[in-house]
């Protein structure tokens, strides 16, 4: 899942490996992405397609 982080946060993968995220765009696990979105730390990132024609 690709997210756009608005507020810095840390996520513990498997309860062991802690990764800190700062504002930006990241490719994360579904579990991390869903938690970050639910808590308001991030939004789902949708790549804008280029208009053709």
Secondary structure as UniProt FT lines:
FT   STRAND          2..5
FT   STRAND          9..13
FT   TURN            14..16
FT   STRAND          17..21
FT   STRAND          24..27
FT   HELIX           30..39
FT   STRAND          42..44
//
